[in-house]
């Protein structure tokens, strides 16, 4: 069992990272390098969080073993007649190996590989892949060139700072830094940047996560917030559609101007492949490639302008697809919350859905999660579960805030995390130590990582679920995780006094702390910034509790959900009307489908029977005579019919297709055209001349 725990956690964390990436990314459409880079970044960060408790328990066992070896009496004490010293505390509790013990020498190598790989990803590879993914180049060489140019300033700044520091060290005769000290300075600089951002995200998550679960028990609150999101999302959806139309118009102009034998035609074809299918078909029908291009008469776009257009197409199509999917998800959520509000007063204790789920549910789930169980869970148990969970998380948040403000105190020990770990260390209860460490660092990670998943920087960074996150946002999240995880783990070790620079004890450090090096090289960071800056989390928690950030964004014009605001009330009313309109539209669609199904079941069999009876009662002589005439006419007019058929096919290929878009349906039946009813729900004229109007 020495290495089994490490192996199991390595495999489990890999599948956890793969599951989350599958939820936010799209394995089929996004580039493989983007998927691999993001998966590796997420996997390494999650792995550090899960493996660190094993490092703590192994370190405590090594300390116990070292203390027992140093306190053992010498062999010649009985010969000299000296009495043996008093039995120390360590000998009262034998040092048995924990079930998750990791042999010596494995953890330092493991942490070194994981840490430096994550740092290489966050500072060098992922920024380059971001620029590569957003580039509109048409070749790998062009994309690499664009990525290098965009990151030249980014990399040049780091090289300039590092070069100036090396020159200062070389000129100053009092400073003699070795390679290990330079390595420690680089680690300290990266951790300082990460700790600065870590406290900001932690202060928001410590308050917002318990409050979100507490508000989750309020049905009216969730429904109003969903209406608010619907109004904002409809505005974003309309803007995305308008942007896509403008970009597609530019693509149409370029497609018509650049002919088949133009040198840049391959670039135009690459752009067309990124467009939606309906636009591709429309542009393909209107294209006329029988004219050769003439450089002297016409002005053609340059390759640089096509690269820019390609980039705009990728961005606009991704944004349009994301808003469409989010709108459908938000509609389902709003309909479900309205069903919960209606079923709360149900006397039958049976949960009734307004709309059936489009996807068939599993029989196992239908059997155990029947309408009665669903009613008790949604209307009675779930609100109380959210309240209890919110109270538990609030207690954890208070413990974290108190420990962040007092972890520097060693006599007496005021950090509650350090108190819990030291009590377990006295009894060498390794199971309790690992559980306490895991719950503590897991809660800290949830507060930080959930904020990364929630924040949105306009339309440049946004993690959207249901496979709607673009490549740039995925890579940016990987960068943030790699920069936040090392200072998060160091902060946790400081809270538990497992870091010797905090506890000021001459004990064996953890393997994770050993690869970070001694911070005594930069005493003003080790004794100042690392200790006093985390106290800022108190101010950030207070600001988050009173929603100061939300109020500031609201004043700047970014509408945020606030219960005591007129703008919020207007958006809630607008969202309610939008949801009501979509609900009526879906109800009409379901009623139409039910009527067509009933009509088919009622009259479909009668029509088949009558048709079969007519075929049976046909006179055999008439049938033979019609077959003879048909064969004669077919043999006589074969060439003429083939020519007519070819002409008809050409006309139909050039004709504009009929519009069967469901969004263009009118609610008023009087506005529909008279004529034959189509399956799509639109009445079209019986006249055939409309088909050939554009020919």
N, C-alpha and C positions, 0 to 999 in steps of 0.2 A: 504493500500500500504506500510505499515511500514516494513513488512518482505517479501513482494512479490518479490522485486528486489533481495534480497539475495537468495531466493529459486530458482528464475529463473536462476540466474547465476550459482548456484550450479549444476542444471540439465544440463545447456548448456555446462559448462566446462567438465562435465563427458562424454558427447557424443563427445566432441572435442578430449579429450584424448583417448577415445575408437576408434575414427576414425583414429587418427595418429598411434596408436598401431596396428590397423588392417592393415595399409599400410606397416608397417615395420616388424611386427611379423607375425607368422603363428599360428592361434588359433587351427588348427587341429593337427599339429605335435608337437608343443612345450608343455612342461609340464604346467599344470594348475597353479601351484604355481609360476612359472616364469611369466606367463601372469598376474596373480593377483598382484604380487609384483611390476612389472613394471608399470601396470596400476595405482596402488595406488600411487606410487612415482610421476608419471607424473601428475596425477589428483591433488594431493595436491599442487604441484608447480604451475601449471596453475591456480589453485583456488586462491592462494595467490596473483598472479598478477591481477586477475580480481576483487577480492573483495577489494583490497587496496584503489581504488578510492572511494568506498562507505565509508570506514573508514575515509578518509580525509574529505569528505563532512559532515559526521556526527560530526566529531571533530570541524569543523568550526561552525556548528550550536550550539554545546554545548558551545563553547567559546562565541558566541554572546549572548546566553541565560544567561551565567554566568556574562558577562559584564553588561547586562541589569539589572540583579538582584542586582548587587553591586552598580550601578549608580542610582537606584531609590531613590527619596527624602524621608526622614523620614516622618512618619504620623503626628508628632506634630510640623512640621515646620511652619504651619500657625498659631498655637497657640502662639508660641513665637515671631511671627512677623518677623521671618527671611525669607529672600527671597530664593527661590529655586535656586539651582546651575544651571549653564548653561547646556543645553541639550547636552549630549555627541553624538559622531558620531553614536554609536550603536543604540541610540533611534531614529535617523533620518530614519533608515532603519529597519522596524520591523523584528523580528527574526521569520520567518515562517518556518515550518518544510519542509525539502526537501522531494521530492517524494520517495526517497530511504532511508529515515531515518530508522536507526536500533535502537531499544530501548536499554536503558542502561543495562549493565550487560551481553549482548549477545556476543558482539565482543571480550571482554577479554577471555571468555571461549572458543570461537571459535578459536581465534588465538593460545591459549595455546594448545588445542588439535591438531590443524594442525601442529604447529611448532614441538612439541615434538614427534609426530608420524613420521614426516619426518626425524627428527634427529635419531630416533630409526631405521628407515629403512636404512639410509645412512651409519651409523657407525656400526651397529650390524647385522641386518637381511640380507640386500642385499649382503654384502661381503661373508657371509656364504652361501647364495644361489648361488653365483657365483662359488664357489668351489664345491658345490654340483652338479651344472649343468654340470661342466666340468669333473667331476669325472667319471672314467671308471668302477666303482664298479658294481657288479651284484645284489646287495641287498641294501635296504634302510639303513640298519645298516652299511654296508661297505662304502656307500657314505657319511653318516654322520661322520663316523670316519675319512675319508680322508679330509672332509671339516674342521673338528676341528683341525686336524694336520696342514693343510695349513694355517689356520688363527691363530694358536697359537702365532706365532711371531707378527702378526698384532695386536691382542688383547693384548698380553703381553707388547708391547711397550707403549700402552696407559696406561695400569695399572701401569707400572713402573714410567712413568712421573707423573701421578696423585698421586701415593704413595709418591714419592720424594717431591712433592709440599706440601702434607699434613704433612709430617715430618718436613719440613722447617717451616711451619706455627705453628706447635705445639712447636717447640724448641724456636722460636723467641718470646720473651715476649712482643715485641712492636706490634705484629700483633694479632688482635682478630677478626677473620672472622666468620661470621654467615653463616647459610645455604643459605640465599638469596645472599650473596656476593660470595660464592663458585659457586652458580648457575650462577651468572653474569660472573664470570671468565671463566666458561666452555663455555658459549654462546659467549663471546668475542674471545676465542681461535678458536672456530669453524668458526665464522664470519671472523676472520683474515685470516685463511687459504682460505676461499671462496673468500674474496676480492682480495687476491693475484692472484688467477686464474681468477677471474672475469675481472680484468683490462687487462690481457693478451688477453682474448677472445674478450673483447669489443673493444680493439684497432684494432684487425683484422677485426671485423664485421663492424665497422663504415666506413671503406674504401672499403672493398671488396664487400659489398652488393650494394652500388650505382654503383661501377665500373662494377659489373656483369650485371646489367640492362643496363648500357651504352653500354657495349660490346654486349649485346643481340640484339641491333639494327644493328650490323654489321653482315651481312650474311656471308661474307667471313671469318670473324674471328671465328664464331661459327662452320662453316664447317671444317676449319683447325683444330680447337680444337677437333672436333669429330673424325677426322682422327687420330689425335695424341692419343686420348683415345682408338681407335680401335687397334692401334699397341701395346699399353701397355696391353690392356685387352687380346689380343691374346696370348701374352707371358705368362700372368698369367693363362689363360685358358689351355695352353699347359702344364704348370707346374702343375696345379691342376690335369689334366688327368694323367700325369706321376706319381704323388704322389699316386693317387687312384689306379693305376695299381700295384705299388709296395706294397701298403697295402693289396690289394686283393690277391696278390701272397702269402703274409705271411698268410692271412686267409686261403687260399687253402691248404697250407702246414699243418697248424694246424688242419684243417678239416679232412685231410687224415690221420693224425697221431692219433688223438683221436677218438676212435670208440664209438659205441652206448652204450656200457656198462661201459665206463670210468666214474669215479666220476665227472670229469670236463666237461662232454658232455653237460650239461645244459648251462654252460657258453659259449660254442662254438655255441650252438643254438641261444643264445641271441645275439651274435656277428653277426651271419648270418642274423638275422632279420633286422639288421641295414644296411646291404649291399644293393646295388641296385638290382632290380629284375632280370636283365639279369645275374648278377654274382651268384645270388642264384640258378637260374635254371641250370647254368653250373656246379656249385659245387654239386648240388643235383644229376645230371646225373652221374658224375664221382665218386660218393661215393659208397664204397663197405663195407657194415656193416656185412658181414658174418664172418669176422675174429675177434676173441676176442683179446683184448689187453693183453699184457704181460709186467708186470712192470720190469722184470729182463732183457728182451732182448732189449727193446726200451727205449729211453729217451723221456720223455714227458715234454711239457712246464709247468711251475708252474702257480699257480693262479695269482701271481703278474704280470707275463709277459702277461697273458690274460687280466688283467685289463688295462695294458698299451696298448695292441693291441686294446681293445675295445674303449679306448679314441682316438686312432689314426683313427679308422674307423669312429667314429662320426665326427671328425674334417674334414677328407678328403672328406667324402660324402657331408657334408654341403658346403664345399668350392667348390667342383665340381659342385653341383647343382646351387650355386650362380653364378659362372662364366658363366654357360650355359644360365641362364636366363638373366643376364646382357648383354651377347653378342647379344641375340635376340633383346633386347630393344635398344641397341646401333645401331644395323642394321636398325631398324625402324626409329630411329632418323636421321641417316645419309641419308637414302633414302628420308625422308621428307625434309630435308634441301637441298638436291640436287633438289628435285622437286620445292622448293621455288625459287632456283636460276634460274631454267629453265623458270618458269612461270612469272618471273619479266619482261621479254621482250615480253610477250604474247599480241597480238593485239586484241584478242577476250575477254580479261578480264574474262576468265573462268579458274579456277584452275583445272589442269589435274594431276592426280596421276599416277605414274608409276605402282604401285601395289595397288590393291584394299585391303581395310582393311579386315583381316580375320574374324573379329567380325561384325555382322550386326548392323548398326547404327539405332538409334531410328527414327521413322518417323517424330516425332516432330522436331528433330534436322535436319533431311534431308530437311524439308520444309523451315525452317528459315535459316539454315546455308548451303545454296546451294553453288554450285561452284562459282557463281559470288560474293556472300558475302564473301566466303573464300578467293577469290583472293584479294579483296579490304582490308580485314583485314590483311592477311599475307604479302602482297606486299606493301601496302601503310600505313595503320593505325598503325599496330603493331610496326614498328620501331619508329615512332614518339611517340607512347604511352610509349615505354621503355625509350626514351630520356627524356620525361617530368617527368616520375617517377624517373629516376636517378637524375634529378636536384632537385626535391623535397626532396628525401632522402639525397642528399648531403647537403642541407640546414639544415635538421635535425641533420646531423652529425656534422656540424660546431657549431650548438647551443649546442649540448651535450659536445663537446670538450671545448668550451668556459666556459660553466657552471661548468664542472669538475675542471677547473683551478681557478675559482673565487667564488665557492659556500661558502667558508669560510668567505667572506667579507659580513658583515651585515650592515655597514654604510660607504658608500652607498651599496645598494644591487646590485650586479653585475651579479648574476646568472639569466639568462633569464627565467628559469623555475619558480624561486621564484618571479620574477617580474610579470609574468602572473597570478600566483595563488593569489598574494596579491592584484592585481587589481580586480580580480573577488571576492575576499573576502570582499572588501569594499562595493560592491553592492549586496553581498549575492546571486550571480547568481550560484546556485548549479548545474544547468545543464552544464554551461560552465566549472565549476570547475571539474566535473566528466569527461567531454569529454577531457579537457586538461590533466588531470592526466592519463586518460586511454591511450591517444595517446602517451604521454611521456613514461610511463612505458612499453607500448606495443612495442614501437620502441627499447627501451633498451633491452627488452626480445628477440626480433627478432634478434638483433645483437649478443647476447650471445648464444641463443639456436641454431641459424642457424650454428654458428661455431661448436657447439657440434655435429650437424648432418653432418658437412662437414669433420671434421678432421678424420684421419685414422692413427692408430698406427699399422703399418705393417699389419698382419692378425689377431691380437689379439682383436682389437676394430675397428669395421667398421659397421656403420648403413647403410644398403642397403635396398632400397625400394622394392616394389612388393613381400613382405613376405619373403625376403631372409636374414634377420638379425638373427644371432644365439642368443642363450639364454645368453651367456656371455656378448655380446655387449649390449643387451637390459637392463640387470641388471646394467651394468656399466654406461649407460646413465642415468638410474634412480638415481644412486648414485651422478652423477655430477649435475643433476638438483636439488636434495635436498640440495647439498652443495652450489650451486650458487645462489639459489633464495632468501634466507634470507639476505645475504649481498647486493644483487641487490636491494631489497626493502628498506633496510636502506640507501643505496646510493641515491635512488630516493627521499626519505624523506629528506635527507640532501640537495639535489639540490633544493628542493622546500621550504626549511627552515621550514618544519613541524616538524623537530627534534629539541627539545629544547636545546640539547647539541651543536647544530650548530648555531641556531639563538640567543642563550643566552637570551631568553625571558621567563619570569615567567608565562607561559600560560599552559593550559591543553594539555598534549601530546596526541598523537593518541593511540588507544588501542594496535596497533602493537608495538609501541615504549615502552609502559608500560611493556609488558611481557619480553622485552629484558633487563630490569633493567637499573640502572644508571651506566654509564661507568666511573664514577668518581673513582671507585675502582682501575681501571687501567688507570691513567691519561695519561701515555705515549702513550697508544694506542688510547684513545679518542681524545687527543689534538695533537697527532703527526701522527701516521700511518694512521688513518682514514681520515685525512685532506690532507696530502701531498702526500701520495702514489698514489691516483687517478690522480695526475698531470702527472704521467708516461704515461698516455694514449696518450699524444701528441707525445712522442718519438715513441711509437708503431704505431701510425697512419702514421708517416713519413716513418718508416721502411716498413710498408705494402704498402704504395703508391709507393715506389721505388722497391718493390718486393725483399727486402734484404733476407728474409727467403727463398723465392723460389730459389734465386741465390746460397745461401749456400747449400741447399739440392741438387741442380744440381751439385755443385762442389764435394759433397760427393758421388756422383754416383747415386742418386735418380732422375731419369729423370723427369723434370717438364716442363710444356708448357711455352716456352719463344720464342718470335717472332724473336729475333736476335741471334739464336743459331743454329749451324750446326747440332747438335744432334736432335734438334726439327724438323729441315727440313727433316732429314732422316726418322724420325719416322712418320712425316706427309705423306711423299711419300709412305712409307710402308703401312700405314693405308689406303691411297687412293687405292692402289693396292688390298688390302684385301677386301675393300668395293666393288670394281669393280668385283672381282672374285665372291663374294657372290651374287652380282646383276645378273651376267650372269647365275649362277647356278639357281637362283630363276626364271629367265626368261625362261630357258629351262624347268623347271618343269611345269610352267604355260602353255607353248606351248604344252608340252606333254599331259597335262590334257585337253586342248582345242581340240587337235586332237582326243583323245580318245572319248571325248564327241560328236564331230561331226560325227565320225565313227559310234558310237552307235546310234545316231539319224538318220543317213542316211541308215545304213544297218541292224540295229537291228530289225525293223518292218518287213523287207523283209524276214529275217531268221525265225522269228516267224510264218509268213504266210506260208512259204514253209514247215516248220515242221508240221504245222496244216494240210496242204493239203495232205502230205504224210500219216499222220495218218488216214485221212478220206478215202483214196483210197485203204487201205489194204483190201485184200479179207477176208471175214468173216470165210470161211472154213479154210484158212491158219492160221488165228488167233486162231480158236478153236483147231486146230491140235497142234500148238505150245504151247498152254496152257496145253493140255493133257500131252505132252512130258515133259514140265517143271515140272508139278506136280509129274510125275513118277520119274524123275531124282532127284527131291528134296527129295522125300520120300526114295529113294534108297541110296543116298549118304549123308544123314544128319550127321551121326557121323563123316565121313571122312572130310566133309567140316568144321565142328565145330573144329576138331583138327587142320586142316590147318589154320583156321582163328585165333586160339589162338597162333599158332607159328608165324604167320605173325604179330600179334599185339606185341608180345614180341620183334621181330626183329625191328619193327618200334620204339618201346620205347627206345631201346638201341642205335638207330642210331642218329647221329649228325644232328641237324636241319639245314635247308638251311638258308643262310645269306641274309636277305632282307634289310640290312642297306643301306639307301640312300646315306650315306657319302662315301661308297665304289664305287659309280658309276664312271666310267671313262668318261671324256669329249669326247674322240675320239671314234666315233662309230666303227672304225675298230678294236679296242681292245676288243670289246664285243664278246662273244662266239656265235657261230652260233647255231640256234635252235629256240625253241618256246619263244615268248615274254611274259613275266610275267607282271602283273599289276603294280608291284613295279618299273618297268623300267629296269630289268636285263634279258639278254638272257641266258637261261640255255640249256644244252644239252638235246636231246631227249632220251638219253640212261638212262635206269632205274638202271643200275648197280652202278651209282655214289651214289645213295641213301644208298646202303648197303656196301659201301666201308669200313666203320668202324666196321662192324658187324663181 
